[in-house]
Amino acid sequence: MTTLRTLPVLRITFLAGFLLALLFALYTNRVWEDYYITFRSSKNLATGNGLVYNVGDRLHTFTSPLGVLIPAACSFVTGNNSDTAALWLYRVICAAAFGGAITLLVSLMRKLAWPAVASGLLAVMLLTDAKSLDFTINGMETAFMLLFLAYALWAHFSPRPSQWRHLGAAWAGLMWTRPDSFIYVGLIAAGCWLFNQSDRTGGDRRQQLQLFLKAGMLTTVIYGPWLLWAGWYYGSPIPHTIVAKAAMTEEGVAWQNFLQGIWQLPYLIWKGATTAEGSFLPAYYMFPTWPSWSLPFGRILGTIASVLWLIPRLRLECRVTSLAYFVAISYLSFVPYFPFPWYLPATTLLAWIALAGSIGQLWQSDHTTLRWILGASSVAVVFGGLTLTLAASQQAKAQQTFVEDGNRQLIGEWIKERAAPGDSVFMEPLGYIGYFSGLKTYDWPGMSSREVPAACNLVGIHWQNLILFLEPNWLVLRADGEGDLTHFAPLLAAQNYERVKDFDRRADIEALDLAGKSLLLFDSHFAVYHRRTPLRHDIPGYKIASPVGTSIRTIHGQDMRLVHAPGMMITQVPPEAKSVNITYGFPDDAIEGSIATNGAIFFVFLVDGESRTKLMEHRLEPNLHSQDLGLQHETLKLPSRKNPHNVHLVLETDGLKNSSKDWTFWSIPRFE
């Protein structure tokens, strides 16, 4: 039971978390890119247009139910006329959740008789963690994740008749926060069952399973209505954000890497092949210019936290959280296609409970030398963490000033002023540009658009192919390097899209002296392109995309269709077809004159809705090889299909070094 003496400590802890989060918000004014992805749906709901990103299109474009509904309520309460007021109200709620999470943990650790040095270390490191503070106030759902994770741990280690109710409510809160929270629910429950101590958890292993069953039933009652409603409203309870990101991950390869990597985790941490250090470092720490000691700092802590569960006599809560950290960080290292930083504060919380609790257990040995070592190590860790957090706050403030408010928001507003009704925009950084432009968005990897994942399945993930197929009116691309149109699709840049505006803050950012500056430079220079000629040239039965129009030409006595490289022609495969005959190639005059083609690559793909199978790849260079000139003939056997009624044949060409006279022709496929 909480004593009167304990109450002031808990009040101070709550106020510390609440105020530190708001101070971080006041100093940085940080608004995360993804907040505006979600808030566009929130605003539509608050204004009566439904919980959708594009009005009239019931697509599940957010991940967190709480992360979209609470901002919607904040917008509604503030009259839907001040996005800033809605954001600050949401920040206050999140700051309270963050303070509540730390308070729950401190209350639990005092109940578990942790020494003050351990409870203090845990509180300080969580209260001042750069990512936790940042994602508490920047519009993400992280504070609720931390709150309900702390609540779940409190419930697991607080035996009482109502334990199952608390546990079920905590699990439901996690699921309402993020649907992938079942990973943490399962890991912590598995650890409590595996390392079970009846006096700490409230029962033996059989009783633990009964507890989990009752708690799970309550979770279903609380969270189930959302699943039923989302399934009815969107057609599926699975967020489209998960579908889009999953399309970027080769599932079989990812799980193979997970199964291989999990048993090598401590070794791989030192090789820099995991995300473990990210639990203790600022967001996007992998961009250069952070202090040289920061990576070893994170890797040492990550290595220790990942193996503590193997120590038999370690405190139960430390073994449970260490095991959960070990598996969770392995998952985040090897399964998602990118370790997004808002996933990591939950692992930070688990790791610090394991680390601080272990220090507390060693501290209780009363060995003076050991206490000196532990104290010095704790001071060094606190100093290192605070140093990184202060540097991260400066980086966050600069990013908001020069990248978000001073670049991406301006891009969205600039396009909105010039766009025509019905225009669409293709880009990777969806949040600010999508929200402030108000346009139909084709974002990468397609979180706001059902068309992008469908196009990826049909024509692949190369941006050149996606732009050809989707034909967006506007492009917003990072203007330097591989991400610019002139690099990955030079013919489109020369012929189909006009570079109409650059938004460049490089000079301002280069003048700054701060850690993590490379991240800001990565987002400092964007080019806006506007389409001036069509890319789609569909005919009945065929979808055709190419930089120039399509036409019929007789070559060597056979009618052939021009699909200029880079380009594609797509048609549906008859359900009964077993093979396909195709003819393709260059006309003779493609190599005539002072400017001639240097060839192209011809591909044939079979797409069945689940996979994209390459049936043919043929490189033709008629300027070098006489046998490559004229027409080529192929008969291709079609593999078996699970759903023969939804299968497409994709005939695709890509140019080589240049696009001169890349007159690539295809015949109409003949199916047999």
Salt bridges, closest charged atoms under 4 A:
GLU33 OE1 - ARG408 NE 3.48
ASP57 OD1 - ARG450 NH2 2.55
ASP83 OD1 - LYS43 NZ 2.85
ASP129 OD1 - LYS131 NZ 3.29
ASP134 OD1 - ARG30 NE 3.18
GLU141 OE2 - ARG178 NH1 2.69
ASP180 OD1 - ARG178 NE 3.10
GLU277 OE2 - ARG299 NH2 3.63
GLU317 OE1 - ARG200 NH2 2.50
GLU317 OE2 - ARG315 NE 2.56
ASP366 OD1 - ARG371 NH2 2.88
GLU404 OE1 - ARG408 NE 2.96
GLU417 OE1 - ARG418 NH1 3.15
GLU428 OE1 - ARG478 NH1 2.51
GLU451 OE1 - LYS440 NZ 3.05
GLU471 OE2 - ARG531 NH1 3.90
ASP480 OD2 - ARG506 NH1 3.49
ASP480 OD2 - HIS525 ND1 2.99
ASP484 OD2 - ARG499 NH1 3.56
ASP502 OD2 - ARG499 NH2 2.82
ASP502 OD2 - HIS525 NE2 2.68
ASP504 OD2 - ARG506 NH2 2.65
ASP504 OD2 - HIS525 NE2 3.97
ASP508 OD2 - ARG505 NE 2.77
ASP523 OD1 - ARG408 NH1 3.46
ASP523 OD1 - ARG478 NH2 2.52
ASP538 OD2 - ARG536 NH2 2.76
ASP588 OD2 - HIS556 NE2 3.20
ASP589 OD2 - ARG553 NH2 2.91
GLU610 OE1 - LYS642 NZ 3.63
GLU617 OE1 - LYS614 NZ 2.69
GLU621 OE1 - ARG619 NE 3.42
GLU652 OE1 - ARG612 NH2 2.69
